[in-house]
Amino acid sequence: MTNADDDRRWLTPGVGAVAATSFFSDAGHEVTTSVLPAFLTGTLGASAAALGVIDGISDAMIGVMKLVGGPPANHPEQRGKITSAGYLATAVATGAVGIAATVWQVGALRALAWMSRGVRSPSRDALLSSLSPESAHGRAFGLERAGDNLGAVLGPLLAAGLVTWIGIRPALCLAAIPGLFAALAILIAAREARQRLRAEDRAPGRRFDFGALRDAGMVRALLPVALFEFGNIATTLLILRSTELLTTPQRTVTAATSLAILIYAGHNAVATVGSLVAGRWYDRAGPRAVFATGAAVYVVGYLVFAAGAHSALVIALGFALAGAGIGLAEPTQSAVVSQLLPDRLRGSGFGVLGAVQAGGDVVATVVAGVLYTVASPAVAFGYAAVWMAFAVLASGMLRPARSV
C-alpha cells in the first residue's frame, strides 16, 4: 500500500472513536477543573497554595500511573481492557468530588481520577498508533488532541451554565456523565484494533526495556519535552489569576469567575484548532518547528499573565496564546514517540513520555503555586516563561519525521 493510500485511509471509525473518547472524557473533568478554584477557595476556604499542591500531587499520580501502565500497553490484546476500565474509573472519581466535605477529600478524589487517567493513557496512545498509518501519526494524534481540547471547550461552558443553574456541588457531581460516554466510545476503537490484530501481533509485547528505548532515541527526544513541562503550569492557576484580575468594584467575584471560565473555554477552542494544525504540519515538516512554535507562544502568553492587565480582552489574548502553545506541542510529543518506537515498545514509550510530562507538571504547578502565594503572580508566571524559553532552544534535538 502506498503512502497516498494510507493518507486516504487514516481516518477510520477507530481513530474517530479515540478522538470522541477524549472529547467526552475531557468535557467531564474540565467541568471539575473549571469549578475547582472557586470550590476550594470559596466553599472550602483553601488557598492558592492548596490548589497548586492538589493539582501538583494529582499530576504526580498521573505520572506514576502512566509509567506503571506503560508495559501492559505493550500487549495489543490488553489495550482495550485497560482503556475502558480507566475511563470508567475517571468518570466515577471526578463526579465524586462534588460530595467532598474537606480539602483532603477533594485531593484524594482528584488524585484517584488522575491515577485512572494515567494508567489508561499509554494503552490509548498505543491503540491509536496501531489504528493509523505511520505517515499519518501527526494527524491521528492531532485529531485526538483536538477532541480532547474541544471537550475542554464544552466543559467550561457546561460548568458556567450548571453553576448558575444548580450550584457548584451539583455541577461537580454531573461531571461524571460525559465520562461514562467516553468509556463506551473507547470500546469501538478497541474492537477495530482487535479485528486488525495479526497472529504475530498476539504475542506478548516487551516488558519495560530502558536500553531499547534509549537506543531508539527516547532520551534525546525527552529533553525538550521535560523543559517544556517544567513550564507547563496547571490551567487552574490561569483561571485563578484571571478571576482575581477580573474582579473589580463593578464586577463581583461570582461574575468574574463565570467570565474567567468563559475565557478559558476560548483557550481550549484555540487549542483545538492548534492541534489540527499541528497534526498536518508535523506530517509535512516534522516536529522541530511545530514544537518550537508551541513553546514560543507560551512564553508570550505567560508574560501577558505576569503583566497583570485587568482588561478582559488582554486576559483572553493570554489564554489564546497558551491554548495555541499546548495545541501545537501535545500532538507533536506523542507523534514523535509513536514514530520512534515499534509497536512492541510503544506502551513503555508512551508511559515514559507521560511520566516526564507529569513530573515536569508537578514541578511547574507546585513551584508556581507557592511563588504565586509567597511572592507574586508575576514571579510565578515569569518562572514558567523561562522554562518555555529553554524548550524553544532545545527543540532542535527532536528528530524529523522519518520517511515511510
C-alpha positions in Angstrom: 0.0 0.0 0.0 1.4 3.4 -0.9 1.6 6.4 1.3 -1.1 8.1 -0.7 -3.4 5.1 0.0 -2.5 5.4 3.7 -3.3 9.1 3.7 -6.8 8.4 2.3 -7.5 5.7 4.9 -6.1 7.1 8.1 -9.4 8.4 9.5 -11.1 5.1 10.4 -14.0 4.6 12.8 -11.5 3.5 15.4 -9.4 6.7 15.1 -12.6 8.8 15.2 -13.7 6.8 18.3 -10.5 7.6 20.1 -11.0 11.3 19.4 -14.6 11.1 20.6 -13.5 9.3 23.7 -11.1 12.2 24.5 -13.8 14.7 23.8 -16.3 13.2 26.2 -13.8 12.5 28.9 -12.3 15.9 28.8 -15.7 17.6 28.8 -16.4 15.8 32.1 -13.3 16.5 34.0 -13.0 20.1 32.7 -16.2 20.8 34.4 -14.4 19.9 37.6 -11.2 21.8 36.6 -13.2 25.0 35.9 -15.1 25.0 39.1 -12.4 23.7 41.4 -10.7 27.0 42.1 -14.0 28.6 43.3 -15.0 25.4 45.2 -11.7 25.1 47.1 -11.1 28.8 47.8 -14.7 29.8 48.2 -16.7 26.8 49.5 -13.9 25.0 51.4 -11.8 28.1 52.3 -8.5 26.8 50.9 -5.6 28.9 49.5 -4.0 29.2 46.1 -1.1 27.2 47.5 -3.5 24.4 48.4 -4.9 24.5 44.9 -1.3 24.2 43.5 -0.5 21.3 45.8 -3.6 19.4 45.0 -3.0 19.7 41.2 0.7 19.0 41.7 0.0 15.8 43.6 -2.6 14.8 41.1 -0.1 15.3 38.3 2.4 13.3 40.3 -0.1 10.4 40.5 -0.9 10.6 36.8 2.9 10.4 36.0 3.5 7.4 38.2 0.5 5.5 36.8 1.5 6.3 33.2 4.8 4.7 33.9 3.0 1.7 35.6 0.6 1.5 32.7 3.2 1.5 30.0 4.5 -2.1 30.0 1.0 -3.6 30.0 0.2 -1.4 27.0 2.9 -3.2 25.0 0.5 -6.1 24.8 -2.0 -5.4 22.0 -4.7 -7.6 23.4 -4.7 -5.7 26.8 -5.1 -2.2 25.5 -8.8 -2.1 25.1 -9.5 -3.5 28.6 -7.1 -1.1 30.3 -8.5 2.0 28.5 -12.2 1.2 29.1 -11.6 0.5 32.8 -9.5 3.6 33.1 -12.1 5.9 31.6 -14.9 4.4 33.8 -12.9 5.0 37.0 -12.0 8.5 35.9 -15.7 9.3 35.5 -16.7 8.0 38.9 -13.9 9.7 40.8 -14.5 13.0 39.0 -18.1 13.1 39.8 -17.5 12.2 43.5 -15.6 15.5 44.0 -19.0 17.1 44.3 -19.8 15.4 47.6 -16.4 16.1 49.2 -16.6 17.9 52.5 -12.9 18.7 53.2 -9.9 19.8 51.2 -8.1 16.4 51.7 -11.1 14.6 50.3 -11.0 16.7 47.2 -7.3 16.0 46.9 -7.8 12.2 47.3 -10.6 12.1 44.7 -8.7 14.3 42.3 -5.7 12.1 42.7 -7.7 8.9 42.1 -9.3 10.4 38.9 -5.8 11.4 37.7 -4.4 8.0 38.5 -7.0 6.4 36.4 -6.2 8.8 33.6 -2.6 7.9 33.9 -2.9 4.1 33.8 -5.2 4.2 30.7 -3.1 6.8 28.7 -0.3 4.6 27.3 -2.8 2.0 26.2 -5.0 4.6 24.5 -2.0 6.1 22.6 -0.6 2.7 21.6 -4.1 1.8 20.4 -4.3 5.0 18.3 -0.8 4.3 16.9 -1.9 0.8 15.8 -5.0 2.2 14.1 -3.3 4.8 11.9 -0.5 4.5 9.3 2.8 5.9 10.3 2.7 8.6 7.6 -0.4 10.0 9.3 0.5 9.7 13.0 0.7 13.5 13.3 -2.9 13.9 12.0 -4.2 11.0 14.2 -2.7 12.4 17.4 -3.7 15.9 16.3 -7.3 14.7 15.9 -7.2 13.0 19.3 -5.8 16.1 21.0 -8.4 18.2 19.1 -11.1 16.0 20.5 -9.6 16.5 24.0 -9.4 20.3 23.6 -12.9 20.5 22.1 -14.2 18.7 25.2 -12.4 21.3 27.2 -14.4 24.0 25.3 -17.7 22.3 26.2 -16.6 21.5 29.8 -16.2 25.2 31.0 -19.4 26.2 29.2 -21.3 23.4 30.9 -19.6 24.5 34.2 -20.7 28.1 33.8 -24.2 27.1 33.0 -24.6 24.4 35.7 -23.1 26.6 38.4 -25.6 29.3 37.6 -28.5 26.9 37.3 -28.0 24.4 40.1 -24.9 25.4 42.1 -21.3 24.3 42.5 -21.7 20.9 44.2 -24.4 19.5 41.8 -22.4 20.7 38.8 -19.4 18.8 40.1 -21.5 15.6 40.5 -22.9 15.8 37.0 -19.4 15.9 35.6 -19.4 12.1 35.7 -21.9 11.8 32.9 -19.7 12.7 29.9 -17.0 10.4 31.3 -19.4 7.5 31.1 -19.9 8.2 27.4 -16.1 8.2 27.0 -15.9 4.7 28.5 -18.4 3.5 25.9 -16.8 5.2 22.9 -13.4 3.6 23.5 -14.9 0.2 23.0 -15.4 1.0 19.3 -11.7 1.7 18.9 -10.8 -1.4 20.9 -13.0 -3.6 18.7 -11.4 -2.3 15.5 -7.9 -2.8 16.9 -8.8 -6.4 17.8 -10.0 -7.0 14.3 -6.7 -5.7 12.9 -4.5 -8.0 15.0 -2.4 -10.4 13.1 -1.2 -13.7 14.5 2.2 -12.3 15.2 0.7 -9.3 16.9 -0.9 -11.5 19.5 2.4 -12.5 21.1 3.2 -10.6 24.3 4.9 -7.3 23.9 8.1 -6.4 25.6 8.4 -5.6 29.2 9.9 -2.3 30.2 13.3 -2.2 28.5 15.1 1.1 29.1 18.0 0.1 26.9 15.8 -0.5 23.9 14.0 2.8 24.4 17.4 4.6 24.8 18.7 3.0 21.6 15.6 4.2 19.7 16.4 7.8 20.7 13.9 8.4 23.5 16.3 10.2 25.9 17.2 12.7 23.2 13.6 13.3 22.4 12.5 13.7 26.0 14.9 16.5 27.0 13.0 19.3 25.2 9.7 17.7 26.4 11.0 17.9 30.0 11.9 21.6 29.6 8.5 22.4 28.2 6.7 20.6 31.0 8.7 22.4 33.7 6.9 25.5 32.4 3.5 23.9 31.8 1.6 25.1 34.9 -1.9 23.9 35.6 -4.7 25.8 33.9 -6.4 26.2 37.3 -3.8 28.8 38.2 -4.5 30.7 35.0 -8.2 30.6 35.9 -7.4 31.9 39.4 -5.2 34.7 38.1 -7.9 35.7 35.6 -10.6 35.7 38.3 -8.6 37.9 40.5 -7.8 40.4 37.7 -11.4 40.5 36.5 -12.8 41.1 40.0 -13.5 44.9 40.3 -15.8 47.1 42.3 -18.2 46.9 39.4 -17.8 43.1 38.9 -18.4 40.6 41.8 -16.2 37.5 42.4 -19.0 35.3 41.1 -19.3 37.3 37.9 -15.5 37.4 37.5 -15.4 33.6 37.9 -18.0 33.0 35.3 -16.2 35.3 32.9 -12.9 33.7 33.5 -14.4 30.2 32.8 -15.8 31.5 29.5 -12.5 33.0 28.5 -10.9 29.6 29.4 -13.3 28.0 27.0 -11.9 30.2 24.3 -8.4 29.0 25.3 -9.5 25.4 24.6 -11.1 26.4 21.3 -7.8 27.8 20.1 -6.1 24.6 21.4 -8.5 22.5 19.3 -7.5 24.4 16.1 -3.9 24.3 17.1 -3.9 20.5 17.5 -5.4 20.0 14.0 -2.8 22.4 12.5 0.0 20.7 14.5 -1.0 17.2 13.1 -0.9 18.3 9.4 2.2 20.4 10.0 4.0 17.6 11.7 3.3 15.1 8.9 4.6 17.6 6.3 7.7 19.0 8.1 8.5 17.0 11.2 8.4 18.0 14.9 11.0 20.7 15.4 9.3 23.8 14.0 5.9 22.8 15.4 7.3 22.2 18.9 9.4 25.4 19.0 6.4 27.5 17.9 4.3 26.0 20.6 6.8 26.8 23.3 7.4 30.3 22.0 3.8 31.4 22.0 3.5 30.0 25.6 6.3 32.4 26.6 4.3 35.4 25.3 1.1 34.1 26.9 2.7 33.8 30.3 4.2 37.3 30.1 0.7 38.6 29.5 -0.5 37.0 32.7 2.6 38.2 34.5 1.9 41.8 33.4 -1.5 41.7 35.2 -3.7 43.8 33.0 -7.4 43.9 34.2 -8.8 44.0 30.6 -10.9 41.0 29.6 -9.5 41.3 26.1 -5.9 41.2 27.2 -6.6 38.2 29.5 -8.3 36.5 26.6 -5.2 37.1 24.5 -3.0 35.4 27.1 -5.4 32.4 27.3 -5.4 32.2 23.5 -1.6 32.1 23.3 -1.5 29.4 26.0 -4.1 27.5 24.0 -2.1 27.7 20.8 1.0 26.6 22.7 -0.5 23.5 24.1 -2.4 22.7 20.9 0.8 22.7 18.9 3.1 20.9 21.4 1.0 18.0 22.7 0.3 16.1 19.4 3.9 16.7 18.4 5.2 15.0 21.6 3.0 11.9 21.1 3.7 11.6 17.4 7.5 11.7 18.0 7.3 8.8 20.4 4.9 6.9 18.1 7.3 7.2 15.1 10.5 6.5 17.1 9.3 3.1 18.5 8.0 -0.2 17.1 4.6 -1.3 18.4 6.1 -3.8 20.9 7.7 -0.8 22.7 5.2 1.9 22.3 3.3 1.2 25.5 6.5 1.7 27.5 7.5 4.7 25.4 4.2 6.4 26.0 4.4 5.6 29.7 7.8 7.2 30.0 6.6 10.2 28.0 3.7 10.6 30.3 5.8 10.3 33.4 8.2 13.0 32.1 5.2 15.2 31.3 3.6 14.7 34.6 6.8 15.1 36.6 7.5 18.4 34.9 4.0 19.5 35.6 4.4 18.7 39.3 7.4 20.9 39.4 5.8 23.7 37.4 2.5 23.7 39.3 3.7 23.3 42.8 6.5 25.8 42.5 4.3 28.3 40.6 1.5 27.9 43.2 3.9 28.6 46.0 5.5 31.6 44.2 2.0 32.9 43.4 1.2 32.9 47.2 4.5 33.9 48.8 5.9 36.2 46.2 3.5 37.4 43.4 1.6 36.1 40.4 4.2 38.0 38.2 7.0 36.0 39.6 5.1 32.7 39.2 4.3 33.3 35.5 7.8 34.7 34.8 9.2 31.4 36.3 7.1 29.4 33.9 8.0 31.6 30.9 11.8 31.0 31.4 11.3 27.2 31.2 9.3 27.6 28.0 12.1 29.7 26.5 14.6 26.9 27.3 12.3 24.5 25.5 12.4 26.6 22.4 16.2 26.5 22.4 16.2 22.7 22.8 13.6 22.0 20.1 16.4 21.2 17.6 17.0 17.9 19.5 13.8 16.5 18.2 14.2 14.2 15.2 12.4 15.0 11.9 9.7 12.6 11.0 11.1 9.5 9.2 10.1 8.9 5.6 7.8 5.9 5.5 
